[in-house]
């Protein structure tokens, strides 16, 4: 079986360099895909080599200042840049410049002449424009999350990009493949649940969901400051809330917001004496009602189920413990926990005994074939869907649009520009 020839758009993307490029070299992936070309904004290969040298200097500087996690990412990015640089010099990797005009991009048609699939790593705001261009090539597409943004530069909910993608979804050719690289859906515990859902639920329904992603990031971190801003049109729901809401979307359910409240970090932080003020949400608590779409074949989640979502970027300032999990309350009184941080991928199920003294704990072990790296799992899913186009991917395009619609409607329900909705306090505000 020949490897799938892959074209990557935006070679300097942090997540491509830190996560996906290393995954392409993994033992389970290296024979499935062959990276044949990359795209960027530089005019030629020499300009790319100069840009790579600049990025590597920046990464070395950041390594001395960042946390261990960031240092690992920076090291991975530097190694990826070294490899890309070597391949460009050896002419074993093609480079194609593309144009960027605000939200729109222009991709050269010859970029796709020697490729079988496309991976989009451009900035969030350009995803719809890049998807629109890539669709012309009629090649399978893998796009970094989120597939679009739903905020304007003024912080007001904006569905122009979402509507554009919804129109595209209605007119796609029958065998089109567009997959969202939303990586929490491909973590070992998540895949264990999706792959074994019939066996695990065994006729039971999910009747309540409580999901949380509580991080202890630095409010002063340059990357976070640039990302969570009205300028980038990205709030924490867009960046992180997608991971929790995707759970319902992947199963074919619509999440309708009932209520929401947000927080915006304002004040001094432990890493800097400088006053830091965010102008988009850095924390959100929201409640959704879940109902099956008409195309949903099986009812795993009872219609009308409540989904309680909590996302916090700087949980150390609100006294919240780090956590990344979903608790699913089932119709028989059991609680199934999907722990996203569990690299072993085991699922735990608890049920209180009738006497209220001793609880029963059931472990659902990880199914063989699921990797501990979600990025390896993403690429395996991409390859599987390309080889079997009649099988929809877990994070299919339509599923992702469901998620983004729920986020857009949350911003409509509780606008972040309305101070009445900013009730979660952080820092010194």
C-alpha positions as a printed NumPy array, in Angstrom:
array([[  0.   ,   0.   ,   0.   ],
       [  1.496,   3.311,  -1.088],
       [  1.814,   6.056,   1.523],
       [ -0.552,   9.012,   1.297],
       [  1.326,  12.041,  -0.03 ],
       [  0.613,  14.978,   2.254],
       [  0.772,  18.732,   1.64 ],
       [  0.964,  20.935,   4.739],
       [ -0.086,  24.589,   4.625],
       [  1.724,  26.986,   7.033],
       [  4.954,  25.196,   7.975],
       [  5.711,  27.561,  10.913],
       [  2.568,  26.596,  12.864],
       [  3.547,  25.807,  16.464],
       [  1.246,  22.812,  16.754],
       [  2.375,  21.377,  13.438],
       [  6.016,  21.637,  14.459],
       [  5.499,  20.454,  18.049],
       [  2.885,  17.738,  17.543],
       [  1.946,  16.658,  14.018],
       [  5.361,  16.695,  12.361],
       [  6.851,  14.424,  15.06 ],
       [  3.758,  12.197,  14.78 ],
       [  4.429,  11.753,  11.053],
       [  7.704,  10.052,  12.027],
       [  6.059,   7.692,  14.526],
       [  6.453,   3.956,  13.815],
       [  2.68 ,   3.565,  13.339],
       [  2.481,   6.507,  10.914],
       [  5.724,   6.725,   8.936],
       [  4.57 ,   4.177,   6.34 ],
       [  1.042,   5.645,   6.075],
       [  1.94 ,   9.233,   5.152],
       [  4.71 ,  10.95 ,   3.236],
       [  5.07 ,  14.71 ,   3.677],
       [  5.88 ,  15.897,   0.155],
       [  5.364,  19.672,   0.363],
       [  4.769,  22.589,   2.686],
       [  3.371,  26.054,   2.112],
       [  4.21 ,  29.4  ,   3.654],
       [  4.089,  33.154,   3.165],
       [  7.749,  33.508,   2.187],
       [  8.39 ,  34.044,  -1.519],
       [ 11.002,  31.289,  -2.022],
       [ 13.042,  28.566,  -0.311],
       [ 15.894,  30.917,   0.601],
       [ 13.451,  33.19 ,   2.409],
       [ 12.059,  30.132,   4.215],
       [ 15.528,  29.121,   5.39 ],
       [ 16.1  ,  32.628,   6.73 ],
       [ 12.719,  32.549,   8.499],
       [ 13.513,  29.152,  10.041],
       [ 16.773,  30.565,  11.448],
       [ 14.811,  33.442,  13.039],
       [ 12.243,  31.078,  14.577],
       [ 14.942,  28.808,  16.027],
       [ 16.626,  31.77 ,  17.737],
       [ 13.297,  32.748,  19.247],
       [ 12.659,  29.2  ,  20.456],
       [ 16.047,  29.048,  22.151],
       [ 15.276,  32.282,  23.968],
       [ 11.841,  31.019,  25.056],
       [ 13.306,  27.764,  26.377],
       [ 15.177,  29.667,  29.051],
       [ 12.013,  31.409,  30.226],
       [  9.17 ,  28.895,  29.877],
       [  7.82 ,  25.976,  31.913],
       [  8.964,  22.386,  31.384],
       [  5.928,  21.707,  29.175],
       [  6.724,  24.689,  26.964],
       [ 10.391,  23.696,  26.878],
       [  9.408,  20.252,  25.566],
       [  7.273,  21.871,  22.89 ],
       [ 10.056,  24.263,  21.945],
       [ 12.546,  21.412,  21.684],
       [ 10.16 ,  19.472,  19.454],
       [  9.564,  22.553,  17.296],
       [ 13.306,  23.138,  16.908],
       [ 13.906,  19.513,  15.915],
       [ 11.076,  19.73 ,  13.366],
       [ 12.493,  22.952,  11.936],
       [ 15.922,  21.295,  11.649],
       [ 14.388,  18.399,   9.736],
       [ 12.375,  20.675,   7.425],
       [ 15.459,  22.809,   6.799],
       [ 17.52 ,  19.743,   5.882],
       [ 14.862,  18.414,   3.521],
       [ 14.493,  21.789,   1.795],
       [ 18.262,  21.984,   1.278],
       [ 18.316,  18.415,  -0.056],
       [ 15.314,  19.081,  -2.346],
       [ 13.366,  16.189,  -0.81 ],
       [ 10.583,  18.552,   0.285],
       [  8.798,  20.978,  -2.043],
       [  7.909,  24.486,  -0.959],
       [  5.01 ,  26.571,  -2.319],
       [  4.323,  30.198,  -1.356],
       [  0.72 ,  31.216,  -0.779],
       [ -0.858,  34.639,  -0.443],
       [ -2.789,  35.838,   2.589],
       [ -5.226,  38.755,   2.451],
       [ -6.957,  39.255,   5.781],
       [ -9.244,  36.249,   6.26 ],
       [ -8.671,  34.992,   2.738],
       [ -5.806,  33.013,   1.226],
       [ -4.837,  32.166,  -2.335],
       [ -3.267,  28.739,  -2.84 ],
       [ -1.33 ,  27.855,  -6.026],
       [ -2.911,  24.926,  -7.871],
       [  0.465,  23.255,  -8.427],
       [  0.746,  22.861,  -4.653],
       [ -1.59 ,  19.868,  -4.943],
       [ -0.389,  18.261,  -8.175],
       [  1.889,  15.784,  -6.379],
       [ -0.189,  15.271,  -3.224],
       [ -3.107,  13.117,  -2.095],
       [ -4.215,  15.013,   1.029],
       [ -4.007,  18.444,   2.655],
       [ -3.276,  19.499,   6.212],
       [ -4.285,  23.101,   7.089],
       [ -2.305,  24.839,   9.852],
       [ -2.989,  28.498,   9.044],
       [ -4.207,  30.931,  11.723],
       [ -7.728,  30.411,  13.074],
       [ -9.207,  33.398,  11.282],
       [ -8.069,  32.101,   7.867],
       [ -9.387,  28.526,   8.25 ],
       [-12.629,  29.025,   6.249],
       [-10.759,  30.804,   3.448],
       [ -8.095,  28.098,   3.329],
       [-10.703,  25.317,   3.431],
       [-12.567,  27.003,   0.556],
       [ -9.373,  27.101,  -1.508],
       [ -8.313,  23.559,  -0.635],
       [-11.731,  22.138,  -1.552],
       [-11.034,  23.134,  -5.163],
       [ -8.285,  20.519,  -5.234],
       [-10.839,  17.805,  -4.264],
       [ -8.391,  16.242,  -1.835],
       [ -9.067,  15.05 ,   1.738],
       [ -8.535,  17.882,   4.231],
       [ -7.343,  17.82 ,   7.851],
       [ -7.76 ,  21.218,   9.532],
       [ -6.448,  22.403,  12.892],
       [ -9.161,  23.32 ,  15.392],
       [-11.24 ,  25.418,  15.466],
       [-12.527,  25.228,  11.891],
       [-13.712,  28.845,  12.201],
       [-14.01 ,  31.713,  14.655],
       [-17.351,  33.074,  15.895],
       [-16.274,  36.394,  17.428],
       [-15.709,  39.755,  15.768],
       [-12.81 ,  42.059,  16.618],
       [-15.218,  44.007,  18.805],
       [-15.862,  40.924,  20.955],
       [-19.398,  40.529,  19.615],
       [-20.669,  37.159,  18.369],
       [-20.227,  36.867,  14.607],
       [-21.484,  33.915,  12.544],
       [-20.247,  35.012,   9.098],
       [-17.524,  32.353,   8.962],
       [-19.79 ,  29.703,  10.458],
       [-22.534,  30.427,   7.904],
       [-19.962,  30.242,   5.12 ],
       [-18.831,  26.79 ,   6.228],
       [-22.411,  25.61 ,   6.762],
       [-23.155,  26.581,   3.139],
       [-20.042,  24.712,   2.012],
       [-21.156,  21.623,   3.959],
       [-24.47 ,  21.607,   2.073],
       [-22.808,  21.723,  -1.355],
       [-19.844,  19.372,  -0.865],
       [-19.292,  16.589,  -3.362],
       [-20.469,  13.228,  -2.034],
       [-17.068,  11.749,  -1.121],
       [-15.554,  14.916,   0.322],
       [-13.439,  14.414,   3.452],
       [-12.876,  17.323,   5.836],
       [-11.7  ,  16.427,   9.337],
       [-11.206,  18.679,  12.34 ],
       [ -7.938,  17.963,  14.201],
       [ -9.645,  18.597,  17.564],
       [ -7.23 ,  16.476,  19.55 ],
       [ -9.138,  15.774,  22.792],
       [-11.46 ,  13.504,  20.8  ],
       [ -8.403,  11.402,  19.955],
       [ -6.937,  11.075,  23.425],
       [ -6.708,   7.408,  24.533],
       [ -9.597,   7.598,  27.025],
       [-11.838,   9.382,  24.501],
       [-11.165,   6.844,  21.762],
       [-11.687,   3.996,  24.194],
       [-15.16 ,   5.371,  24.875],
       [-16.113,   6.051,  21.249],
       [-14.78 ,   2.739,  19.977],
       [-16.567,   0.721,  22.674],
       [-19.64 ,   2.853,  23.302],
       [-22.186,   0.09 ,  22.702],
       [-20.428,  -2.326,  25.049],
       [-19.75 ,   0.261,  27.754],
       [-23.228,   1.781,  27.85 ],
       [-24.919,  -1.6  ,  27.341],
       [-28.349,  -0.074,  26.703],
       [-27.965,   2.685,  29.296],
       [-28.35 ,   6.365,  28.438],
       [-26.312,   9.364,  29.484],
       [-28.645,  11.571,  31.57 ],
       [-26.223,  14.282,  32.752],
       [-22.737,  15.457,  31.756],
       [-20.278,  17.533,  33.738],
       [-17.128,  18.48 ,  31.89 ],
       [-14.199,  20.594,  32.97 ],
       [-10.828,  21.699,  31.704],
       [ -8.992,  23.605,  34.427],
       [ -5.492,  24.737,  33.473],
       [ -2.826,  26.554,  35.511],
       [ -1.285,  28.554,  32.684],
       [  0.568,  31.851,  33.04 ],
       [ -1.481,  34.992,  32.322],
       [  1.78 ,  36.672,  31.257],
       [  2.689,  34.08 ,  28.611],
       [  3.071,  35.877,  25.286],
       [  1.417,  33.127,  23.248],
       [ -1.656,  33.092,  25.518],
       [ -1.93 ,  36.897,  25.554],
       [ -1.89 ,  36.977,  21.753],
       [ -4.301,  34.062,  21.376],
       [ -6.995,  35.008,  23.894],
       [ -7.769,  38.474,  22.588],
       [-10.36 ,  40.384,  20.632],
       [ -7.662,  41.039,  18.033],
       [ -7.288,  37.315,  17.291],
       [-11.077,  36.895,  17.673],
       [-10.494,  33.942,  19.982],
       [-11.853,  33.421,  23.48 ],
       [-11.415,  30.448,  25.789],
       [-14.628,  28.817,  24.552],
       [-13.282,  28.919,  20.993],
       [ -9.868,  27.643,  21.992],
       [-10.682,  25.165,  24.791],
       [-14.463,  24.817,  25.147],
       [-14.491,  23.041,  21.788],
       [-12.859,  20.012,  23.426],
       [-15.787,  19.463,  25.784],
       [-18.615,  20.378,  23.41 ],
       [-17.139,  18.123,  20.713],
       [-18.093,  15.134,  22.859],
       [-21.798,  15.739,  22.211],
       [-21.257,  16.849,  18.596],
       [-19.281,  13.708,  17.74 ],
       [-22.273,  11.607,  18.844],
       [-24.679,  13.688,  16.746],
       [-26.176,  15.925,  19.426],
       [-26.922,  19.651,  19.391],
       [-25.927,  21.679,  22.447],
       [-28.27 ,  24.616,  23.096],
       [-26.986,  27.097,  25.707],
       [-29.291,  27.725,  28.668],
       [-27.055,  30.111,  30.608],
       [-23.403,  31.153,  30.842],
       [-21.075,  33.384,  32.817],
       [-17.538,  34.417,  32.017],
       [-14.394,  35.696,  33.691],
       [-11.599,  37.895,  32.35 ],
       [ -8.212,  37.956,  34.039],
       [ -7.206,  41.419,  35.228],
       [ -4.304,  42.126,  37.547],
       [ -0.739,  41.137,  38.339],
       [  0.36 ,  37.529,  38.136],
       [  3.04 ,  35.454,  39.809],
       [  5.384,  35.606,  36.806],
       [  5.208,  39.356,  36.175],
       [  4.733,  42.611,  38.055],
       [  3.121,  44.068,  34.971],
       [ -0.621,  44.706,  35.038],
       [ -2.335,  42.269,  32.661],
       [ -5.853,  42.761,  31.378],
       [ -7.585,  40.356,  28.996],
       [-10.431,  41.617,  26.826],
       [-11.977,  38.238,  26.078],
       [-12.993,  35.429,  28.398],
       [-10.345,  33.424,  30.242],
       [-12.965,  31.376,  32.124],
       [-16.506,  30.227,  31.369],
       [-19.179,  28.244,  33.142],
       [-22.102,  27.306,  30.927],
       [-25.121,  25.002,  30.899],
       [-26.415,  23.366,  27.717],
       [-29.388,  21.175,  26.809],
       [-28.539,  18.274,  24.512],
       [-30.862,  16.913,  21.825],
       [-30.209,  14.491,  18.988],
       [-30.035,  15.787,  15.434],
       [-32.43 ,  14.141,  12.994],
       [-29.523,  12.231,  11.411],
       [-28.408,  10.69 ,  14.733],
       [-29.083,   6.919,  14.451],
       [-28.676,   5.905,  18.089],
       [-29.752,   7.692,  21.249],
       [-26.766,   7.375,  23.557],
       [-27.672,  10.608,  25.32 ],
       [-31.239,  11.104,  26.552],
       [-32.878,  14.086,  24.87 ],
       [-33.022,  17.061,  27.198],
       [-29.876,  16.032,  29.089],
       [-28.038,  18.895,  30.804],
       [-24.37 ,  19.469,  29.981],
       [-22.496,  21.544,  32.583],
       [-19.256,  22.965,  31.191],
       [-16.41 ,  24.651,  33.069],
       [-13.244,  25.937,  31.392],
       [-10.595,  28.018,  33.164],
       [ -7.222,  29.05 ,  31.8  ],
       [ -5.73 ,  30.356,  35.036],
       [ -7.349,  28.086,  37.605],
       [ -4.635,  28.72 ,  40.192],
       [ -6.09 ,  32.218,  40.701],
       [ -9.58 ,  30.929,  41.416],
       [ -8.426,  28.101,  43.674],
       [ -9.363,  25.379,  41.171],
       [ -7.333,  22.16 ,  40.939],
       [ -6.002,  21.16 ,  37.534],
       [ -8.486,  18.869,  35.838],
       [ -9.397,  17.616,  32.366],
       [-12.334,  15.231,  32.446],
       [-15.938,  14.416,  31.621],
       [-18.263,  12.804,  34.164],
       [-21.188,  11.034,  32.496],
       [-24.076,  10.194,  34.799],
       [-25.897,   7.161,  33.405],
       [-29.532,   6.095,  33.611],
       [-28.8  ,   3.287,  36.105],
       [-27.165,   5.644,  38.626],
       [-23.57 ,   4.943,  37.587],
       [-21.005,   7.623,  36.772],
       [-18.543,   7.041,  33.951],
       [-15.411,   9.217,  33.986],
       [-13.385,  10.084,  30.893],
       [-10.056,  11.401,  32.196],
       [ -8.307,  13.15 ,  29.306],
       [ -4.978,  13.098,  31.155],
       [ -4.971,   9.302,  31.5  ],
       [ -2.366,   8.15 ,  28.976],
       [ -3.344,   4.528,  29.673],
       [ -6.821,   5.285,  28.33 ],
       [ -8.706,   3.32 ,  30.972],
       [-12.265,   4.419,  31.811],
       [-13.572,   4.216,  35.368],
       [-17.192,   3.633,  36.261],
       [-18.525,   4.009,  39.801],
       [-21.846,   3.174,  41.355],
       [-22.928,   3.656,  44.947],
       [-24.155,   0.489,  46.626],
       [-27.733,   0.352,  47.97 ],
       [-26.491,   0.484,  51.572],
       [-24.583,   3.673,  50.838],
       [-21.412,   2.298,  52.404],
       [-19.374,   0.683,  49.676],
       [-19.172,   1.778,  46.062],
       [-18.451,  -0.432,  43.078],
       [-15.666,   0.585,  40.694],
       [-15.49 ,  -0.908,  37.211],
       [-12.524,  -0.327,  34.93 ],
       [-12.949,  -0.425,  31.154],
       [ -9.412,  -1.142,  29.863],
       [ -8.021,   0.492,  26.75 ],
       [ -8.745,  -1.3  ,  23.494],
       [ -5.593,  -2.528,  21.686],
       [ -4.633,  -0.386,  18.714],
       [ -5.203,   3.007,  20.353],
       [ -2.002,   4.992,  20.778],
       [ -1.098,   7.037,  23.858],
       [ -0.473,  10.008,  21.525],
       [ -3.655,  11.717,  20.339],
       [ -1.756,  13.1  ,  17.342],
       [ -0.87 ,   9.621,  16.162],
       [ -4.54 ,   8.707,  16.583],
       [ -5.604,  11.743,  14.521],
       [ -3.378,  10.711,  11.636],
       [ -4.566,   7.096,  11.868],
       [ -8.175,   8.326,  11.7  ],
       [ -7.322,  10.541,   8.716],
       [ -5.705,   7.61 ,   6.917],
       [ -8.608,   5.274,   7.743],
       [-11.154,   7.733,   6.378],
       [ -9.144,   8.335,   3.205],
       [ -8.894,   4.597,   2.552],
       [-12.599,   4.112,   3.413],
       [-14.393,   7.34 ,   2.369],
       [-17.815,   5.853,   3.153],
       [-16.884,   5.837,   6.867],
       [-17.257,   9.258,   8.469],
       [-14.483,  10.451,  10.745],
       [-14.991,  10.97 ,  14.457],
       [-14.45 ,  14.73 ,  14.083],
       [-16.245,  15.023,  10.777],
       [-16.777,  18.527,   9.33 ],
       [-20.492,  18.54 ,  10.171],
       [-19.773,  17.523,  13.751],
       [-17.347,  20.417,  14.101],
       [-19.876,  22.889,  12.732],
       [-22.315,  21.693,  15.42 ],
       [-19.729,  22.544,  18.048],
       [-18.991,  25.992,  16.637],
       [-22.702,  26.766,  16.419],
       [-23.074,  25.952,  20.126],
       [-20.185,  28.301,  20.939],
       [-21.624,  31.061,  18.749],
       [-25.007,  30.714,  20.464],
       [-23.27 ,  30.873,  23.858],
       [-21.746,  34.225,  22.927],
       [-25.217,  35.365,  21.839],
       [-26.776,  34.143,  25.1  ],
       [-24.059,  35.692,  27.283],
       [-22.046,  38.323,  25.357],
       [-18.544,  38.831,  26.74 ],
       [-18.81 ,  42.587,  26.116],
       [-21.686,  42.783,  28.623],
       [-20.229,  43.241,  32.112],
       [-23.321,  41.588,  33.598],
       [-21.956,  38.289,  32.253],
       [-18.434,  38.802,  33.664],
       [-19.121,  37.381,  37.111],
       [-16.121,  35.042,  37.561],
       [-13.297,  37.027,  39.13 ],
       [ -9.529,  36.459,  38.719],
       [ -6.345,  38.32 ,  39.541],
       [ -7.028,  41.617,  41.328],
       [-10.196,  42.615,  39.434]])
